[in-house]
Amino acid sequence: MSRHYRNLIYYSEDWDVMESALLKATRKLHRAQDTDRLARRVMTLFDQGLRDAEIIARAAANQEMLIANIASLRGAARPLHA
C-alpha cells in the first residue's frame, strides 16, 4: 500500500507539537507565507519521524524560504525572444 494512502492517527500531543512547530515556523519567516503549504510541510516532517517542534519549525521555514526563492527566480526569468 502506498504511504500516501495509509491512515494516520494523530494524538493530541502530536497535534500540539505540529501546532507549536507551525507557529514557530511562521514567526521565523517574519511574513505571511502559504500557510497551507507550510502546515503540510510541518506534517510531512512530523510523519518522517521528527518530534522536536523547534527542529520541525526550522526545517519547514528553511524549505519554505527555498520554495519562495525558487519561485522568485522563475518569475525573474525573461524569455530571450522579445
N, CA, C and O atoms as a MOPAC input file, in Angstrom:
PM7 MOZYME 1SCF
protein

 N      0.85300 1    -1.18800 1     0.00000 1
 C      0.00000 1     0.00000 1     0.00000 1
 C      0.89000 1     1.24000 1     0.00000 1
 O      1.87800 1     1.31000 1     0.73200 1
 N      0.53400 1     2.19100 1    -0.81200 1
 C      1.29300 1     3.43200 1    -0.89600 1
 C      1.22500 1     4.18200 1     0.42600 1
 O      0.18200 1     4.21400 1     1.07900 1
 N      2.32900 1     4.77900 1     0.81100 1
 C      2.33600 1     5.50700 1     2.08800 1
 C      1.44300 1     6.73400 1     2.03700 1
 O      1.08300 1     7.27300 1     3.08400 1
 N      1.07200 1     7.19300 1     0.83300 1
 C      0.19800 1     8.35700 1     0.70600 1
 C     -1.23900 1     8.03700 1     1.10700 1
 O     -2.02200 1     8.93800 1     1.40400 1
 N     -1.58000 1     6.75300 1     1.11300 1
 C     -2.95900 1     6.37300 1     1.39300 1
 C     -3.14100 1     5.70100 1     2.74800 1
 O     -4.25200 1     5.31000 1     3.10500 1
 N     -2.07700 1     5.57100 1     3.48600 1
 C     -2.24100 1     4.91900 1     4.79000 1
 C     -2.94800 1     5.86900 1     5.75300 1
 O     -2.82100 1     7.09000 1     5.65700 1
 N     -3.67100 1     5.29700 1     6.64900 1
 C     -4.39600 1     6.10100 1     7.63500 1
 C     -3.45900 1     6.47300 1     8.76900 1
 O     -2.87000 1     5.60700 1     9.41600 1
 N     -3.33100 1     7.75100 1     8.99700 1
 C     -2.50500 1     8.23400 1    10.09700 1
 C     -3.41600 1     8.69000 1    11.22000 1
 O     -4.40500 1     9.38900 1    11.00000 1
 N     -3.06700 1     8.28800 1    12.40400 1
 C     -3.81900 1     8.71600 1    13.57800 1
 C     -2.88200 1     9.56900 1    14.41900 1
 O     -1.81300 1     9.12200 1    14.83300 1
 N     -3.30200 1    10.79800 1    14.66000 1
 C     -2.51100 1    11.70300 1    15.48000 1
 C     -3.16900 1    11.84100 1    16.84800 1
 O     -4.38600 1    12.00000 1    16.94700 1
 N     -2.37300 1    11.78200 1    17.88000 1
 C     -2.85700 1    12.01000 1    19.23100 1
 C     -2.80500 1    13.50000 1    19.52300 1
 O     -2.17600 1    14.25800 1    18.78500 1
 N     -3.46100 1    13.92100 1    20.59000 1
 C     -3.49800 1    15.35400 1    20.90100 1
 C     -2.08900 1    15.90600 1    21.12300 1
 O     -1.81600 1    17.05900 1    20.78900 1
 N     -1.19800 1    15.09300 1    21.68300 1
 C      0.18100 1    15.53600 1    21.87900 1
 C      0.87500 1    15.76700 1    20.53100 1
 O      1.68800 1    16.68100 1    20.39200 1
 N      0.54700 1    14.93000 1    19.54500 1
 C      1.11100 1    15.10300 1    18.20400 1
 C      0.66200 1    16.43000 1    17.60400 1
 O      1.46500 1    17.17300 1    17.03800 1
 N     -0.64400 1    16.71900 1    17.73600 1
 C     -1.18000 1    17.98100 1    17.20900 1
 C     -0.53200 1    19.16900 1    17.91100 1
 O     -0.26500 1    20.19700 1    17.28900 1
 N     -0.28300 1    19.02100 1    19.21100 1
 C      0.36500 1    20.10600 1    19.95900 1
 C      1.76400 1    20.39600 1    19.40700 1
 O      2.14500 1    21.55500 1    19.24400 1
 N      2.52400 1    19.33500 1    19.12000 1
 C      3.87200 1    19.50800 1    18.56800 1
 C      3.79000 1    20.16900 1    17.19500 1
 O      4.53800 1    21.10200 1    16.90400 1
 N      2.87500 1    19.68100 1    16.34900 1
 C      2.75700 1    20.24000 1    14.99900 1
 C      2.27700 1    21.68700 1    15.02800 1
 O      2.75100 1    22.51500 1    14.24900 1
 N      1.34200 1    21.99400 1    15.92000 1
 C      0.86100 1    23.37700 1    16.03100 1
 C      1.98100 1    24.30500 1    16.50400 1
 O      2.16100 1    25.40000 1    15.97200 1
 N      2.72300 1    23.85500 1    17.50000 1
 C      3.83900 1    24.65000 1    18.00500 1
 C      4.87400 1    24.88000 1    16.90300 1
 O      5.38200 1    25.99000 1    16.74400 1
 N      5.17800 1    23.83600 1    16.15200 1
 C      6.14800 1    23.95900 1    15.05700 1
 C      5.65100 1    24.92300 1    13.99000 1
 O      6.42900 1    25.72100 1    13.46900 1
 N      4.37200 1    24.86100 1    13.66100 1
 C      3.81400 1    25.76100 1    12.65100 1
 C      3.89400 1    27.21100 1    13.10800 1
 O      4.27200 1    28.08600 1    12.33000 1
 N      3.54500 1    27.47000 1    14.35900 1
 C      3.61500 1    28.83800 1    14.88100 1
 C      5.05400 1    29.35000 1    14.90100 1
 O      5.31100 1    30.50200 1    14.55300 1
 N      5.98400 1    28.50100 1    15.30700 1
 C      7.39900 1    28.89800 1    15.33600 1
 C      7.91600 1    29.15700 1    13.92300 1
 O      8.65200 1    30.11900 1    13.69900 1
 N      7.54000 1    28.31700 1    12.98200 1
 C      7.98500 1    28.49900 1    11.59700 1
 C      7.43700 1    29.79900 1    11.02900 1
 O      8.14600 1    30.52000 1    10.32700 1
 N      6.18700 1    30.09900 1    11.32800 1
 C      5.57300 1    31.34100 1    10.85500 1
 C      6.31400 1    32.54800 1    11.41900 1
 O      6.56500 1    33.51600 1    10.70100 1
 N      6.66400 1    32.49500 1    12.70200 1
 C      7.42000 1    33.59700 1    13.31900 1
 C      8.81500 1    33.71800 1    12.70800 1
 O      9.30400 1    34.82900 1    12.50100 1
 N      9.45600 1    32.59100 1    12.42100 1
 C     10.79700 1    32.62300 1    11.83200 1
 C     10.78000 1    33.28200 1    10.45800 1
 O     11.76100 1    33.91100 1    10.06000 1
 N      9.68500 1    33.14500 1     9.73800 1
 C      9.60200 1    33.69300 1     8.38300 1
 C      9.30600 1    35.18900 1     8.37700 1
 O      9.52700 1    35.85200 1     7.36300 1
 N      8.81600 1    35.73100 1     9.47900 1
 C      8.54800 1    37.16800 1     9.62600 1
 C      7.60900 1    37.74000 1     8.57100 1
 O      7.57900 1    38.95200 1     8.35700 1
 N      6.85800 1    36.89400 1     7.92500 1
 C      5.90300 1    37.39400 1     6.94100 1
 C      4.89000 1    36.29800 1     6.64300 1
 O      5.10200 1    35.12300 1     6.94000 1
 N      3.79300 1    36.71800 1     6.05200 1
 C      2.75100 1    35.75400 1     5.70000 1
 C      3.25700 1    34.87400 1     4.56100 1
 O      3.71700 1    35.37300 1     3.53300 1
 N      3.17100 1    33.59900 1     4.74900 1
 C      3.55100 1    32.63100 1     3.72300 1
 C      2.31200 1    31.82500 1     3.36200 1
 O      1.23100 1    32.05100 1     3.90600 1
 N      2.47700 1    30.90700 1     2.46200 1
 C      1.40300 1    29.98700 1     2.11800 1
 C      1.20100 1    29.06800 1     3.32700 1
 O      1.90800 1    28.07200 1     3.48600 1
 N      0.23400 1    29.41400 1     4.16900 1
 C      0.04600 1    28.69300 1     5.42800 1
 C     -0.30800 1    27.23400 1     5.20100 1
 O      0.16500 1    26.36500 1     5.93400 1
 N     -1.13500 1    26.94600 1     4.19600 1
 C     -1.48400 1    25.55200 1     3.91800 1
 C     -0.24800 1    24.75000 1     3.53600 1
 O     -0.05100 1    23.63200 1     4.01000 1
 N      0.57400 1    25.32800 1     2.68200 1
 C      1.78900 1    24.63200 1     2.26000 1
 C      2.73200 1    24.43900 1     3.44200 1
 O      3.32500 1    23.37100 1     3.59600 1
 N      2.87300 1    25.45500 1     4.26900 1
 C      3.73700 1    25.36300 1     5.43900 1
 C      3.21100 1    24.31100 1     6.41900 1
 O      3.99000 1    23.54100 1     6.98000 1
 N      1.90600 1    24.27900 1     6.62200 1
 C      1.30400 1    23.27900 1     7.51200 1
 C      1.52500 1    21.86700 1     6.97300 1
 O      1.83000 1    20.94900 1     7.73400 1
 N      1.37100 1    21.69600 1     5.66700 1
 C      1.62300 1    20.37600 1     5.06900 1
 C      3.08400 1    19.98100 1     5.24000 1
 O      3.39000 1    18.81300 1     5.48300 1
 N      3.99100 1    20.95500 1     5.11400 1
 C      5.41300 1    20.67100 1     5.28900 1
 C      5.68600 1    20.22800 1     6.72200 1
 O      6.43000 1    19.27300 1     6.94500 1
 N      5.08900 1    20.91400 1     7.69600 1
 C      5.24800 1    20.54700 1     9.11000 1
 C      4.74200 1    19.12500 1     9.33500 1
 O      5.40800 1    18.32500 1     9.99300 1
 N      3.57300 1    18.81000 1     8.79400 1
 C      3.01400 1    17.46400 1     8.97300 1
 C      3.89700 1    16.40800 1     8.31100 1
 O      4.08100 1    15.32100 1     8.85700 1
 N      4.43600 1    16.72300 1     7.14700 1
 C      5.31300 1    15.77600 1     6.45500 1
 C      6.56600 1    15.50600 1     7.27900 1
 O      6.98100 1    14.35600 1     7.42200 1
 N      7.16000 1    16.55000 1     7.81500 1
 C      8.34800 1    16.37300 1     8.65100 1
 C      8.02100 1    15.54700 1     9.89200 1
 O      8.81100 1    14.69600 1    10.30000 1
 N      6.85400 1    15.79800 1    10.49300 1
 C      6.41700 1    15.01300 1    11.64700 1
 C      6.24500 1    13.54700 1    11.23600 1
 O      6.69300 1    12.64100 1    11.93800 1
 N      5.59300 1    13.32600 1    10.09300 1
 C      5.36600 1    11.96100 1     9.61300 1
 C      6.66900 1    11.23400 1     9.30200 1
 O      6.72800 1    10.00500 1     9.35300 1
 N      7.71000 1    11.99500 1     8.98100 1
 C      9.01400 1    11.39800 1     8.70200 1
 C      9.78700 1    11.07800 1     9.97500 1
 O     10.90800 1    10.57300 1     9.91500 1
 N      9.18700 1    11.37100 1    11.12700 1
 C      9.78900 1    10.95700 1    12.38700 1
 C     10.32200 1    12.06400 1    13.27100 1
 O     10.72900 1    11.80000 1    14.40200 1
 N     10.33100 1    13.30400 1    12.78600 1
 C     10.79100 1    14.40000 1    13.64100 1
 C      9.74500 1    14.67200 1    14.71300 1
 O      8.54700 1    14.66000 1    14.43200 1
 N     10.19100 1    14.91600 1    15.93400 1
 C      9.25800 1    15.15300 1    17.03500 1
 C      9.57100 1    16.42400 1    17.81400 1
 O      8.79100 1    16.81100 1    18.68400 1
 N     10.67700 1    17.07600 1    17.53100 1
 C     11.05400 1    18.30700 1    18.22000 1
 C     10.47900 1    19.48800 1    17.44800 1
 O     10.81900 1    19.69400 1    16.28300 1
 N      9.60600 1    20.26800 1    18.09500 1
 C      8.92100 1    21.37600 1    17.42100 1
 C      9.90000 1    22.39600 1    16.86200 1
 O      9.66400 1    22.95100 1    15.78900 1
 N     10.98900 1    22.65300 1    17.56600 1
 C     11.97800 1    23.63400 1    17.09300 1
 C     12.67400 1    23.14800 1    15.82300 1
 O     12.87300 1    23.92000 1    14.88500 1
 N     13.03800 1    21.89000 1    15.79600 1
 C     13.70200 1    21.32900 1    14.61300 1
 C     12.74400 1    21.29600 1    13.42800 1
 O     13.12300 1    21.63400 1    12.30700 1
 N     11.50300 1    20.89000 1    13.68000 1
 C     10.49900 1    20.87300 1    12.61500 1
 C     10.29100 1    22.28800 1    12.08500 1
 O     10.24600 1    22.49700 1    10.87300 1
 N     10.16500 1    23.26000 1    12.98900 1
 C      9.93600 1    24.65300 1    12.58700 1
 C     11.09200 1    25.17400 1    11.74800 1
 O     10.87700 1    25.81800 1    10.72100 1
 N     12.30600 1    24.90100 1    12.17600 1
 C     13.47800 1    25.37600 1    11.44500 1
 C     13.53200 1    24.76000 1    10.04600 1
 O     13.78100 1    25.45600 1     9.06100 1
 N     13.29800 1    23.46100 1     9.97000 1
 C     13.33400 1    22.78200 1     8.66800 1
 C     12.21300 1    23.27600 1     7.75800 1
 O     12.43800 1    23.52300 1     6.57300 1
 N     11.01700 1    23.41900 1     8.30200 1
 C      9.87900 1    23.88100 1     7.49800 1
 C     10.10300 1    25.30800 1     7.00600 1
 O      9.81800 1    25.61200 1     5.84800 1
 N     10.60700 1    26.17900 1     7.86400 1
 C     10.86500 1    27.57000 1     7.47000 1
 C     11.95400 1    27.63100 1     6.40000 1
 O     11.83500 1    28.39000 1     5.43800 1
 N     13.00700 1    26.84300 1     6.56100 1
 C     14.07600 1    26.82300 1     5.55900 1
 C     13.56200 1    26.33100 1     4.21500 1
 O     13.91200 1    26.88000 1     3.17000 1
 N     12.73200 1    25.29800 1     4.24200 1
 C     12.18100 1    24.77300 1     2.99600 1
 C     11.23300 1    25.77800 1     2.35600 1
 O     11.21000 1    25.91300 1     1.13300 1
 N     10.46200 1    26.47800 1     3.15800 1
 C      9.54900 1    27.49700 1     2.63200 1
 C     10.33200 1    28.64300 1     1.99400 1
 O      9.94700 1    29.14000 1     0.93500 1
 N     11.42200 1    29.06400 1     2.62500 1
 C     12.25200 1    30.12800 1     2.04400 1
 C     12.86300 1    29.67700 1     0.72100 1
 O     12.95000 1    30.46000 1    -0.22400 1
 N     13.28500 1    28.42200 1     0.65500 1
 C     13.84400 1    27.88900 1    -0.57900 1
 C     12.79500 1    27.90200 1    -1.69400 1
 O     13.09100 1    28.30000 1    -2.82100 1
 N     11.58300 1    27.47100 1    -1.38300 1
 C     10.50000 1    27.47000 1    -2.36800 1
 C     10.20600 1    28.88800 1    -2.83500 1
 O     10.02100 1    29.12000 1    -4.02900 1
 N     10.16000 1    29.83300 1    -1.91300 1
 C      9.89300 1    31.23100 1    -2.27100 1
 C     11.00800 1    31.79200 1    -3.15000 1
 O     10.73500 1    32.52600 1    -4.10000 1
 N     12.25800 1    31.45400 1    -2.84400 1
 C     13.38600 1    31.92200 1    -3.65800 1
 C     13.33400 1    31.34200 1    -5.07000 1
 O     13.57900 1    32.05100 1    -6.04600 1
 N     13.01800 1    30.06600 1    -5.17300 1
 C     12.90500 1    29.44100 1    -6.49300 1
 C     11.78700 1    30.10400 1    -7.29000 1
 O     11.95100 1    30.39200 1    -8.47500 1
 N     10.65700 1    30.34400 1    -6.64100 1
 C      9.53000 1    30.98600 1    -7.32200 1
 C      9.90200 1    32.38200 1    -7.79900 1
 O      9.52500 1    32.77800 1    -8.90200 1
 N     10.63500 1    33.13300 1    -6.98300 1
 C     11.01200 1    34.48800 1    -7.40000 1
 C     12.01900 1    34.45100 1    -8.54600 1
 O     11.98500 1    35.31700 1    -9.42100 1
 N     12.91300 1    33.46300 1    -8.55700 1
 C     13.85700 1    33.32700 1    -9.66700 1
 C     13.13500 1    32.96300 1   -10.95800 1
 O     13.47300 1    33.46500 1   -12.03000 1
 N     12.16000 1    32.10400 1   -10.85300 1
 C     11.37700 1    31.74400 1   -12.03700 1
 C     10.61500 1    32.94600 1   -12.56600 1
 O     10.48300 1    33.12000 1   -13.77700 1
 N     10.11600 1    33.77200 1   -11.66200 1
 C      9.39600 1    34.97000 1   -12.07400 1
 C     10.31500 1    36.00000 1   -12.69500 1
 O      9.87900 1    36.79900 1   -13.52400 1
 N     11.59000 1    35.99500 1   -12.30600 1
 C     12.54900 1    36.96900 1   -12.82500 1
 C     13.08900 1    36.55400 1   -14.18600 1
 O     13.62500 1    37.38300 1   -14.92200 1
 N     12.95300 1    35.28300 1   -14.52300 1
 C     13.45700 1    34.80800 1   -15.81300 1
 C     12.62400 1    35.40700 1   -16.93900 1
 O     11.39400 1    35.39800 1   -16.89600 1
 N     13.30900 1    35.91900 1   -17.93400 1
 C     12.64800 1    36.54800 1   -19.08100 1
 C     12.93800 1    35.72400 1   -20.33400 1
 O     14.03600 1    35.18900 1   -20.48600 1
 N     11.97600 1    35.62400 1   -21.21100 1
 C     12.24500 1    34.91600 1   -22.46700 1
 C     13.29200 1    35.67700 1   -23.28700 1
 O     13.33800 1    36.90600 1   -23.25600 1
 N     14.12200 1    34.94700 1   -24.00900 1
 C     15.17600 1    35.57500 1   -24.80000 1
 C     14.63600 1    36.23300 1   -26.05800 1
 O     15.25500 1    37.16300 1   -26.57300 1
 N     13.51900 1    35.78400 1   -26.55900 1
 C     12.93000 1    36.41400 1   -27.75200 1
 C     11.93300 1    37.47900 1   -27.31900 1
 O     10.99900 1    37.18700 1   -26.57200 1
 N     12.11700 1    38.67400 1   -27.76600 1
 C     11.17400 1    39.74700 1   -27.40500 1
 C     11.09100 1    40.77700 1   -28.49800 1
 O     10.35000 1    41.75200 1   -28.37300 1

